[in-house]
Amino acid sequence: MENQLNNPLHGVKLEKIVTDLHAHYGWEYMGYIIKIKCFTSNPSIKSSLKFLRRTPWARTKVERMYIDYLKKNEAK
């Protein structure tokens, strides 16, 4: 459990990550930063979650984007 103290993703569900990023950046910007079809071609939360759960490399990129988002909001 001590390993998780500094992990900003601990306890955060993927749905919250995608929802928060979509609310803040929108699909267009998310698709520009992370070039995956679930953000550019008929995007939705449901389709994005399905793809990200099955594609570890894409999920890692989205998690990194969320960590950057958290750091930027922390600084405000």
PDB file of N, CA, C and O in Angstrom:
ATOM      1  N   MET A   1       0.815  -1.197   0.000  1.00  0.00           N
ATOM      2  CA  MET A   1       0.000   0.000   0.000  1.00  0.00           C
ATOM      3  C   MET A   1       0.857   1.259   0.000  1.00  0.00           C
ATOM      4  O   MET A   1       0.459   2.270  -0.579  1.00  0.00           O
ATOM      5  N   GLU A   2       2.021   1.219   0.635  1.00  0.00           N
ATOM      6  CA  GLU A   2       2.887   2.387   0.654  1.00  0.00           C
ATOM      7  C   GLU A   2       3.311   2.800  -0.747  1.00  0.00           C
ATOM      8  O   GLU A   2       3.524   3.984  -1.005  1.00  0.00           O
ATOM      9  N   ASN A   3       3.435   1.834  -1.656  1.00  0.00           N
ATOM     10  CA  ASN A   3       3.834   2.134  -3.024  1.00  0.00           C
ATOM     11  C   ASN A   3       2.828   3.047  -3.715  1.00  0.00           C
ATOM     12  O   ASN A   3       3.192   3.753  -4.655  1.00  0.00           O
ATOM     13  N   GLN A   4       1.600   3.049  -3.281  1.00  0.00           N
ATOM     14  CA  GLN A   4       0.537   3.798  -3.943  1.00  0.00           C
ATOM     15  C   GLN A   4       0.386   5.232  -3.436  1.00  0.00           C
ATOM     16  O   GLN A   4      -0.390   6.000  -4.005  1.00  0.00           O
ATOM     17  N   LEU A   5       1.096   5.603  -2.398  1.00  0.00           N
ATOM     18  CA  LEU A   5       0.919   6.932  -1.825  1.00  0.00           C
ATOM     19  C   LEU A   5       1.193   8.049  -2.821  1.00  0.00           C
ATOM     20  O   LEU A   5       0.483   9.054  -2.833  1.00  0.00           O
ATOM     21  N   ASN A   6       2.204   7.885  -3.649  1.00  0.00           N
ATOM     22  CA  ASN A   6       2.553   8.922  -4.607  1.00  0.00           C
ATOM     23  C   ASN A   6       2.022   8.638  -6.013  1.00  0.00           C
ATOM     24  O   ASN A   6       2.422   9.299  -6.972  1.00  0.00           O
ATOM     25  N   ASN A   7       1.143   7.681  -6.137  1.00  0.00           N
ATOM     26  CA  ASN A   7       0.578   7.320  -7.431  1.00  0.00           C
ATOM     27  C   ASN A   7      -0.734   8.085  -7.633  1.00  0.00           C
ATOM     28  O   ASN A   7      -1.733   7.765  -6.989  1.00  0.00           O
ATOM     29  N   PRO A   8      -0.748   9.094  -8.518  1.00  0.00           N
ATOM     30  CA  PRO A   8      -1.974   9.881  -8.715  1.00  0.00           C
ATOM     31  C   PRO A   8      -3.109   9.092  -9.360  1.00  0.00           C
ATOM     32  O   PRO A   8      -4.256   9.537  -9.344  1.00  0.00           O
ATOM     33  N   LEU A   9      -2.801   7.927  -9.928  1.00  0.00           N
ATOM     34  CA  LEU A   9      -3.839   7.115 -10.571  1.00  0.00           C
ATOM     35  C   LEU A   9      -4.459   6.090  -9.638  1.00  0.00           C
ATOM     36  O   LEU A   9      -5.432   5.426  -9.995  1.00  0.00           O
ATOM     37  N   HIS A  10      -3.900   5.960  -8.448  1.00  0.00           N
ATOM     38  CA  HIS A  10      -4.413   4.960  -7.504  1.00  0.00           C
ATOM     39  C   HIS A  10      -5.863   5.274  -7.137  1.00  0.00           C
ATOM     40  O   HIS A  10      -6.177   6.357  -6.643  1.00  0.00           O
ATOM     41  N   GLY A  11      -6.726   4.311  -7.387  1.00  0.00           N
ATOM     42  CA  GLY A  11      -8.141   4.465  -7.039  1.00  0.00           C
ATOM     43  C   GLY A  11      -8.960   5.227  -8.063  1.00  0.00           C
ATOM     44  O   GLY A  11     -10.163   5.409  -7.876  1.00  0.00           O
ATOM     45  N   VAL A  12      -8.332   5.678  -9.146  1.00  0.00           N
ATOM     46  CA  VAL A  12      -9.051   6.432 -10.174  1.00  0.00           C
ATOM     47  C   VAL A  12      -9.449   5.465 -11.295  1.00  0.00           C
ATOM     48  O   VAL A  12      -8.602   4.793 -11.883  1.00  0.00           O
ATOM     49  N   LYS A  13     -10.727   5.411 -11.572  1.00  0.00           N
ATOM     50  CA  LYS A  13     -11.210   4.502 -12.615  1.00  0.00           C
ATOM     51  C   LYS A  13     -10.959   5.102 -13.997  1.00  0.00           C
ATOM     52  O   LYS A  13     -10.938   6.320 -14.174  1.00  0.00           O
ATOM     53  N   LEU A  14     -10.771   4.220 -14.956  1.00  0.00           N
ATOM     54  CA  LEU A  14     -10.512   4.648 -16.331  1.00  0.00           C
ATOM     55  C   LEU A  14     -11.644   5.529 -16.857  1.00  0.00           C
ATOM     56  O   LEU A  14     -11.402   6.476 -17.606  1.00  0.00           O
ATOM     57  N   GLU A  15     -12.857   5.222 -16.472  1.00  0.00           N
ATOM     58  CA  GLU A  15     -13.996   6.034 -16.920  1.00  0.00           C
ATOM     59  C   GLU A  15     -13.870   7.483 -16.449  1.00  0.00           C
ATOM     60  O   GLU A  15     -14.177   8.405 -17.204  1.00  0.00           O
ATOM     61  N   LYS A  16     -13.427   7.690 -15.222  1.00  0.00           N
ATOM     62  CA  LYS A  16     -13.237   9.052 -14.707  1.00  0.00           C
ATOM     63  C   LYS A  16     -12.122   9.760 -15.477  1.00  0.00           C
ATOM     64  O   LYS A  16     -12.231  10.947 -15.785  1.00  0.00           O
ATOM     65  N   ILE A  17     -11.059   9.034 -15.783  1.00  0.00           N
ATOM     66  CA  ILE A  17      -9.944   9.616 -16.521  1.00  0.00           C
ATOM     67  C   ILE A  17     -10.425  10.120 -17.882  1.00  0.00           C
ATOM     68  O   ILE A  17     -10.182  11.270 -18.248  1.00  0.00           O
ATOM     69  N   VAL A  18     -11.106   9.253 -18.622  1.00  0.00           N
ATOM     70  CA  VAL A  18     -11.570   9.619 -19.966  1.00  0.00           C
ATOM     71  C   VAL A  18     -12.613  10.731 -19.885  1.00  0.00           C
ATOM     72  O   VAL A  18     -12.585  11.660 -20.692  1.00  0.00           O
ATOM     73  N   THR A  19     -13.524  10.650 -18.932  1.00  0.00           N
ATOM     74  CA  THR A  19     -14.564  11.670 -18.782  1.00  0.00           C
ATOM     75  C   THR A  19     -13.959  13.032 -18.443  1.00  0.00           C
ATOM     76  O   THR A  19     -14.347  14.042 -19.030  1.00  0.00           O
ATOM     77  N   ASP A  20     -13.021  13.069 -17.509  1.00  0.00           N
ATOM     78  CA  ASP A  20     -12.381  14.329 -17.127  1.00  0.00           C
ATOM     79  C   ASP A  20     -11.589  14.933 -18.286  1.00  0.00           C
ATOM     80  O   ASP A  20     -11.661  16.138 -18.531  1.00  0.00           O
ATOM     81  N   LEU A  21     -10.838  14.094 -18.994  1.00  0.00           N
ATOM     82  CA  LEU A  21     -10.062  14.588 -20.127  1.00  0.00           C
ATOM     83  C   LEU A  21     -10.982  15.111 -21.231  1.00  0.00           C
ATOM     84  O   LEU A  21     -10.709  16.149 -21.833  1.00  0.00           O
ATOM     85  N   HIS A  22     -12.065  14.390 -21.489  1.00  0.00           N
ATOM     86  CA  HIS A  22     -13.012  14.844 -22.514  1.00  0.00           C
ATOM     87  C   HIS A  22     -13.658  16.168 -22.118  1.00  0.00           C
ATOM     88  O   HIS A  22     -13.807  17.060 -22.953  1.00  0.00           O
ATOM     89  N   ALA A  23     -14.035  16.296 -20.872  1.00  0.00           N
ATOM     90  CA  ALA A  23     -14.671  17.532 -20.405  1.00  0.00           C
ATOM     91  C   ALA A  23     -13.705  18.714 -20.491  1.00  0.00           C
ATOM     92  O   ALA A  23     -14.112  19.833 -20.803  1.00  0.00           O
ATOM     93  N   HIS A  24     -12.438  18.462 -20.215  1.00  0.00           N
ATOM     94  CA  HIS A  24     -11.454  19.549 -20.204  1.00  0.00           C
ATOM     95  C   HIS A  24     -10.919  19.873 -21.607  1.00  0.00           C
ATOM     96  O   HIS A  24     -10.833  21.041 -21.989  1.00  0.00           O
ATOM     97  N   TYR A  25     -10.561  18.833 -22.368  1.00  0.00           N
ATOM     98  CA  TYR A  25      -9.903  19.046 -23.661  1.00  0.00           C
ATOM     99  C   TYR A  25     -10.827  18.866 -24.872  1.00  0.00           C
ATOM    100  O   TYR A  25     -10.666  19.553 -25.880  1.00  0.00           O
ATOM    101  N   GLY A  26     -11.781  17.954 -24.776  1.00  0.00           N
ATOM    102  CA  GLY A  26     -12.630  17.627 -25.921  1.00  0.00           C
ATOM    103  C   GLY A  26     -11.988  16.547 -26.780  1.00  0.00           C
ATOM    104  O   GLY A  26     -10.780  16.317 -26.714  1.00  0.00           O
ATOM    105  N   TRP A  27     -12.817  15.887 -27.587  1.00  0.00           N
ATOM    106  CA  TRP A  27     -12.335  14.773 -28.418  1.00  0.00           C
ATOM    107  C   TRP A  27     -11.307  15.224 -29.441  1.00  0.00           C
ATOM    108  O   TRP A  27     -10.319  14.529 -29.680  1.00  0.00           O
ATOM    109  N   GLU A  28     -11.535  16.387 -30.048  1.00  0.00           N
ATOM    110  CA  GLU A  28     -10.647  16.843 -31.115  1.00  0.00           C
ATOM    111  C   GLU A  28      -9.208  16.995 -30.623  1.00  0.00           C
ATOM    112  O   GLU A  28      -8.275  16.510 -31.262  1.00  0.00           O
ATOM    113  N   TYR A  29      -9.035  17.661 -29.496  1.00  0.00           N
ATOM    114  CA  TYR A  29      -7.694  17.848 -28.952  1.00  0.00           C
ATOM    115  C   TYR A  29      -7.105  16.521 -28.474  1.00  0.00           C
ATOM    116  O   TYR A  29      -5.921  16.258 -28.685  1.00  0.00           O
ATOM    117  N   MET A  30      -7.908  15.699 -27.845  1.00  0.00           N
ATOM    118  CA  MET A  30      -7.414  14.396 -27.378  1.00  0.00           C
ATOM    119  C   MET A  30      -6.935  13.562 -28.567  1.00  0.00           C
ATOM    120  O   MET A  30      -5.906  12.892 -28.483  1.00  0.00           O
ATOM    121  N   GLY A  31      -7.683  13.604 -29.676  1.00  0.00           N
ATOM    122  CA  GLY A  31      -7.288  12.881 -30.874  1.00  0.00           C
ATOM    123  C   GLY A  31      -6.051  13.460 -31.533  1.00  0.00           C
ATOM    124  O   GLY A  31      -5.286  12.743 -32.178  1.00  0.00           O
ATOM    125  N   TYR A  32      -5.858  14.752 -31.369  1.00  0.00           N
ATOM    126  CA  TYR A  32      -4.660  15.405 -31.908  1.00  0.00           C
ATOM    127  C   TYR A  32      -3.419  14.980 -31.116  1.00  0.00           C
ATOM    128  O   TYR A  32      -2.369  14.710 -31.699  1.00  0.00           O
ATOM    129  N   ILE A  33      -3.542  14.925 -29.804  1.00  0.00           N
ATOM    130  CA  ILE A  33      -2.411  14.569 -28.939  1.00  0.00           C
ATOM    131  C   ILE A  33      -2.134  13.068 -28.988  1.00  0.00           C
ATOM    132  O   ILE A  33      -0.984  12.651 -29.123  1.00  0.00           O
ATOM    133  N   ILE A  34      -3.174  12.267 -28.880  1.00  0.00           N
ATOM    134  CA  ILE A  34      -3.026  10.807 -28.907  1.00  0.00           C
ATOM    135  C   ILE A  34      -3.768  10.313 -30.142  1.00  0.00           C
ATOM    136  O   ILE A  34      -4.999  10.278 -30.166  1.00  0.00           O
ATOM    137  N   LYS A  35      -3.035   9.946 -31.134  1.00  0.00           N
ATOM    138  CA  LYS A  35      -3.619   9.590 -32.431  1.00  0.00           C
ATOM    139  C   LYS A  35      -4.189   8.167 -32.414  1.00  0.00           C
ATOM    140  O   LYS A  35      -3.555   7.215 -32.870  1.00  0.00           O
ATOM    141  N   ILE A  36      -5.401   8.059 -31.875  1.00  0.00           N
ATOM    142  CA  ILE A  36      -6.113   6.785 -31.881  1.00  0.00           C
ATOM    143  C   ILE A  36      -7.546   7.042 -32.355  1.00  0.00           C
ATOM    144  O   ILE A  36      -8.144   8.069 -32.035  1.00  0.00           O
ATOM    145  N   LYS A  37      -8.078   6.097 -33.117  1.00  0.00           N
ATOM    146  CA  LYS A  37      -9.380   6.283 -33.760  1.00  0.00           C
ATOM    147  C   LYS A  37     -10.524   6.488 -32.776  1.00  0.00           C
ATOM    148  O   LYS A  37     -11.496   7.174 -33.094  1.00  0.00           O
ATOM    149  N   CYS A  38     -10.423   5.912 -31.604  1.00  0.00           N
ATOM    150  CA  CYS A  38     -11.544   6.055 -30.666  1.00  0.00           C
ATOM    151  C   CYS A  38     -11.718   7.512 -30.216  1.00  0.00           C
ATOM    152  O   CYS A  38     -12.748   7.853 -29.635  1.00  0.00           O
ATOM    153  N   PHE A  39     -10.728   8.374 -30.476  1.00  0.00           N
ATOM    154  CA  PHE A  39     -10.847   9.799 -30.168  1.00  0.00           C
ATOM    155  C   PHE A  39     -11.162  10.628 -31.408  1.00  0.00           C
ATOM    156  O   PHE A  39     -11.586  11.778 -31.288  1.00  0.00           O
ATOM    157  N   THR A  40     -10.962  10.064 -32.596  1.00  0.00           N
ATOM    158  CA  THR A  40     -11.119  10.860 -33.820  1.00  0.00           C
ATOM    159  C   THR A  40     -12.284  10.430 -34.698  1.00  0.00           C
ATOM    160  O   THR A  40     -12.843  11.256 -35.420  1.00  0.00           O
ATOM    161  N   SER A  41     -12.658   9.180 -34.655  1.00  0.00           N
ATOM    162  CA  SER A  41     -13.700   8.673 -35.537  1.00  0.00           C
ATOM    163  C   SER A  41     -14.924   8.257 -34.718  1.00  0.00           C
ATOM    164  O   SER A  41     -14.936   7.201 -34.085  1.00  0.00           O
ATOM    165  N   ASN A  42     -15.940   9.101 -34.746  1.00  0.00           N
ATOM    166  CA  ASN A  42     -17.177   8.837 -34.003  1.00  0.00           C
ATOM    167  C   ASN A  42     -16.893   8.525 -32.527  1.00  0.00           C
ATOM    168  O   ASN A  42     -17.275   7.459 -32.043  1.00  0.00           O
ATOM    169  N   PRO A  43     -16.234   9.430 -31.813  1.00  0.00           N
ATOM    170  CA  PRO A  43     -15.821   9.154 -30.439  1.00  0.00           C
ATOM    171  C   PRO A  43     -16.977   9.122 -29.442  1.00  0.00           C
ATOM    172  O   PRO A  43     -17.973   9.833 -29.582  1.00  0.00           O
ATOM    173  N   SER A  44     -16.808   8.279 -28.439  1.00  0.00           N
ATOM    174  CA  SER A  44     -17.734   8.237 -27.307  1.00  0.00           C
ATOM    175  C   SER A  44     -16.976   7.687 -26.108  1.00  0.00           C
ATOM    176  O   SER A  44     -15.935   7.047 -26.255  1.00  0.00           O
ATOM    177  N   ILE A  45     -17.504   7.940 -24.939  1.00  0.00           N
ATOM    178  CA  ILE A  45     -16.884   7.422 -23.720  1.00  0.00           C
ATOM    179  C   ILE A  45     -16.867   5.892 -23.773  1.00  0.00           C
ATOM    180  O   ILE A  45     -15.848   5.264 -23.486  1.00  0.00           O
ATOM    181  N   LYS A  46     -17.998   5.306 -24.140  1.00  0.00           N
ATOM    182  CA  LYS A  46     -18.124   3.847 -24.151  1.00  0.00           C
ATOM    183  C   LYS A  46     -17.117   3.192 -25.099  1.00  0.00           C
ATOM    184  O   LYS A  46     -16.434   2.241 -24.719  1.00  0.00           O
ATOM    185  N   SER A  47     -17.024   3.701 -26.335  1.00  0.00           N
ATOM    186  CA  SER A  47     -16.099   3.096 -27.292  1.00  0.00           C
ATOM    187  C   SER A  47     -14.646   3.311 -26.879  1.00  0.00           C
ATOM    188  O   SER A  47     -13.802   2.439 -27.085  1.00  0.00           O
ATOM    189  N   SER A  48     -14.361   4.460 -26.302  1.00  0.00           N
ATOM    190  CA  SER A  48     -13.007   4.739 -25.840  1.00  0.00           C
ATOM    191  C   SER A  48     -12.612   3.800 -24.706  1.00  0.00           C
ATOM    192  O   SER A  48     -11.500   3.272 -24.696  1.00  0.00           O
ATOM    193  N   LEU A  49     -13.508   3.592 -23.759  1.00  0.00           N
ATOM    194  CA  LEU A  49     -13.220   2.687 -22.640  1.00  0.00           C
ATOM    195  C   LEU A  49     -12.972   1.273 -23.136  1.00  0.00           C
ATOM    196  O   LEU A  49     -12.048   0.601 -22.677  1.00  0.00           O
ATOM    197  N   LYS A  50     -13.796   0.822 -24.073  1.00  0.00           N
ATOM    198  CA  LYS A  50     -13.640  -0.526 -24.612  1.00  0.00           C
ATOM    199  C   LYS A  50     -12.264  -0.686 -25.265  1.00  0.00           C
ATOM    200  O   LYS A  50     -11.568  -1.673 -25.027  1.00  0.00           O
ATOM    201  N   PHE A  51     -11.885   0.287 -26.082  1.00  0.00           N
ATOM    202  CA  PHE A  51     -10.590   0.227 -26.758  1.00  0.00           C
ATOM    203  C   PHE A  51      -9.433   0.311 -25.762  1.00  0.00           C
ATOM    204  O   PHE A  51      -8.483  -0.469 -25.843  1.00  0.00           O
ATOM    205  N   LEU A  52      -9.512   1.249 -24.831  1.00  0.00           N
ATOM    206  CA  LEU A  52      -8.409   1.451 -23.888  1.00  0.00           C
ATOM    207  C   LEU A  52      -8.213   0.263 -22.956  1.00  0.00           C
ATOM    208  O   LEU A  52      -7.085  -0.033 -22.562  1.00  0.00           O
ATOM    209  N   ARG A  53      -9.279  -0.410 -22.604  1.00  0.00           N
ATOM    210  CA  ARG A  53      -9.163  -1.593 -21.737  1.00  0.00           C
ATOM    211  C   ARG A  53      -8.471  -2.742 -22.453  1.00  0.00           C
ATOM    212  O   ARG A  53      -7.853  -3.593 -21.814  1.00  0.00           O
ATOM    213  N   ARG A  54      -8.572  -2.769 -23.779  1.00  0.00           N
ATOM    214  CA  ARG A  54      -7.982  -3.862 -24.557  1.00  0.00           C
ATOM    215  C   ARG A  54      -6.618  -3.510 -25.149  1.00  0.00           C
ATOM    216  O   ARG A  54      -5.953  -4.368 -25.729  1.00  0.00           O
ATOM    217  N   THR A  55      -6.196  -2.244 -25.005  1.00  0.00           N
ATOM    218  CA  THR A  55      -4.977  -1.790 -25.677  1.00  0.00           C
ATOM    219  C   THR A  55      -4.065  -1.089 -24.663  1.00  0.00           C
ATOM    220  O   THR A  55      -4.181   0.118 -24.451  1.00  0.00           O
ATOM    221  N   PRO A  56      -3.170  -1.839 -24.047  1.00  0.00           N
ATOM    222  CA  PRO A  56      -2.336  -1.281 -22.976  1.00  0.00           C
ATOM    223  C   PRO A  56      -1.499  -0.057 -23.374  1.00  0.00           C
ATOM    224  O   PRO A  56      -1.364   0.870 -22.575  1.00  0.00           O
ATOM    225  N   TRP A  57      -0.934  -0.031 -24.589  1.00  0.00           N
ATOM    226  CA  TRP A  57      -0.088   1.101 -24.970  1.00  0.00           C
ATOM    227  C   TRP A  57      -0.915   2.386 -25.059  1.00  0.00           C
ATOM    228  O   TRP A  57      -0.430   3.458 -24.698  1.00  0.00           O
ATOM    229  N   ALA A  58      -2.161   2.287 -25.536  1.00  0.00           N
ATOM    230  CA  ALA A  58      -3.023   3.464 -25.641  1.00  0.00           C
ATOM    231  C   ALA A  58      -3.472   3.916 -24.254  1.00  0.00           C
ATOM    232  O   ALA A  58      -3.532   5.113 -23.972  1.00  0.00           O
ATOM    233  N   ARG A  59      -3.781   2.964 -23.405  1.00  0.00           N
ATOM    234  CA  ARG A  59      -4.188   3.302 -22.038  1.00  0.00           C
ATOM    235  C   ARG A  59      -3.065   4.032 -21.307  1.00  0.00           C
ATOM    236  O   ARG A  59      -3.315   4.989 -20.574  1.00  0.00           O
ATOM    237  N   THR A  60      -1.832   3.581 -21.506  1.00  0.00           N
ATOM    238  CA  THR A  60      -0.679   4.230 -20.878  1.00  0.00           C
ATOM    239  C   THR A  60      -0.570   5.686 -21.330  1.00  0.00           C
ATOM    240  O   THR A  60      -0.300   6.570 -20.517  1.00  0.00           O
ATOM    241  N   LYS A  61      -0.777   5.936 -22.617  1.00  0.00           N
ATOM    242  CA  LYS A  61      -0.715   7.316 -23.125  1.00  0.00           C
ATOM    243  C   LYS A  61      -1.807   8.189 -22.515  1.00  0.00           C
ATOM    244  O   LYS A  61      -1.564   9.343 -22.162  1.00  0.00           O
ATOM    245  N   VAL A  62      -3.006   7.632 -22.396  1.00  0.00           N
ATOM    246  CA  VAL A  62      -4.123   8.386 -21.806  1.00  0.00           C
ATOM    247  C   VAL A  62      -3.853   8.649 -20.326  1.00  0.00           C
ATOM    248  O   VAL A  62      -4.140   9.739 -19.831  1.00  0.00           O
ATOM    249  N   GLU A  63      -3.312   7.676 -19.627  1.00  0.00           N
ATOM    250  CA  GLU A  63      -2.983   7.871 -18.208  1.00  0.00           C
ATOM    251  C   GLU A  63      -1.913   8.955 -18.038  1.00  0.00           C
ATOM    252  O   GLU A  63      -1.989   9.763 -17.113  1.00  0.00           O
ATOM    253  N   ARG A  64      -0.929   8.971 -18.921  1.00  0.00           N
ATOM    254  CA  ARG A  64       0.096  10.030 -18.866  1.00  0.00           C
ATOM    255  C   ARG A  64      -0.513  11.398 -19.124  1.00  0.00           C
ATOM    256  O   ARG A  64      -0.162  12.381 -18.470  1.00  0.00           O
ATOM    257  N   MET A  65      -1.429  11.450 -20.085  1.00  0.00           N
ATOM    258  CA  MET A  65      -2.115  12.712 -20.380  1.00  0.00           C
ATOM    259  C   MET A  65      -2.905  13.182 -19.155  1.00  0.00           C
ATOM    260  O   MET A  65      -2.935  14.375 -18.852  1.00  0.00           O
ATOM    261  N   TYR A  66      -3.536  12.250 -18.461  1.00  0.00           N
ATOM    262  CA  TYR A  66      -4.312  12.587 -17.263  1.00  0.00           C
ATOM    263  C   TYR A  66      -3.395  13.089 -16.144  1.00  0.00           C
ATOM    264  O   TYR A  66      -3.737  14.039 -15.439  1.00  0.00           O
ATOM    265  N   ILE A  67      -2.249  12.461 -15.983  1.00  0.00           N
ATOM    266  CA  ILE A  67      -1.297  12.917 -14.960  1.00  0.00           C
ATOM    267  C   ILE A  67      -0.837  14.338 -15.271  1.00  0.00           C
ATOM    268  O   ILE A  67      -0.751  15.172 -14.369  1.00  0.00           O
ATOM    269  N   ASP A  68      -0.542  14.620 -16.533  1.00  0.00           N
ATOM    270  CA  ASP A  68      -0.166  15.989 -16.931  1.00  0.00           C
ATOM    271  C   ASP A  68      -1.290  16.969 -16.645  1.00  0.00           C
ATOM    272  O   ASP A  68      -1.055  18.078 -16.166  1.00  0.00           O
ATOM    273  N   TYR A  69      -2.518  16.551 -16.944  1.00  0.00           N
ATOM    274  CA  TYR A  69      -3.701  17.373 -16.675  1.00  0.00           C
ATOM    275  C   TYR A  69      -3.815  17.679 -15.176  1.00  0.00           C
ATOM    276  O   TYR A  69      -4.089  18.815 -14.788  1.00  0.00           O
ATOM    277  N   LEU A  70      -3.603  16.658 -14.341  1.00  0.00           N
ATOM    278  CA  LEU A  70      -3.671  16.861 -12.889  1.00  0.00           C
ATOM    279  C   LEU A  70      -2.586  17.830 -12.412  1.00  0.00           C
ATOM    280  O   LEU A  70      -2.854  18.699 -11.582  1.00  0.00           O
ATOM    281  N   LYS A  71      -1.375  17.687 -12.927  1.00  0.00           N
ATOM    282  CA  LYS A  71      -0.273  18.568 -12.536  1.00  0.00           C
ATOM    283  C   LYS A  71      -0.554  20.010 -12.930  1.00  0.00           C
ATOM    284  O   LYS A  71      -0.271  20.926 -12.157  1.00  0.00           O
ATOM    285  N   LYS A  72      -1.104  20.226 -14.117  1.00  0.00           N
ATOM    286  CA  LYS A  72      -1.421  21.581 -14.569  1.00  0.00           C
ATOM    287  C   LYS A  72      -2.509  22.202 -13.707  1.00  0.00           C
ATOM    288  O   LYS A  72      -2.448  23.391 -13.395  1.00  0.00           O
ATOM    289  N   ASN A  73      -3.496  21.414 -13.320  1.00  0.00           N
ATOM    290  CA  ASN A  73      -4.580  21.935 -12.487  1.00  0.00           C
ATOM    291  C   ASN A  73      -4.130  22.152 -11.050  1.00  0.00           C
ATOM    292  O   ASN A  73      -4.659  23.018 -10.352  1.00  0.00           O
ATOM    293  N   GLU A  74      -3.153  21.367 -10.609  1.00  0.00           N
ATOM    294  CA  GLU A  74      -2.604  21.529  -9.267  1.00  0.00           C
ATOM    295  C   GLU A  74      -1.865  22.852  -9.150  1.00  0.00           C
ATOM    296  O   GLU A  74      -1.898  23.500  -8.104  1.00  0.00           O
ATOM    297  N   ALA A  75      -1.204  23.245 -10.218  1.00  0.00           N
ATOM    298  CA  ALA A  75      -0.395  24.462 -10.226  1.00  0.00           C
ATOM    299  C   ALA A  75      -1.243  25.728 -10.192  1.00  0.00           C
ATOM    300  O   ALA A  75      -0.747  26.793  -9.826  1.00  0.00           O
ATOM    301  N   LYS A  76      -2.516  25.624 -10.570  1.00  0.00           N
ATOM    302  CA  LYS A  76      -3.389  26.810 -10.612  1.00  0.00           C
ATOM    303  C   LYS A  76      -3.814  27.252  -9.247  1.00  0.00           C
ATOM    304  O   LYS A  76      -4.547  28.232  -9.116  1.00  0.00           O
TER     305      LYS A  76
END
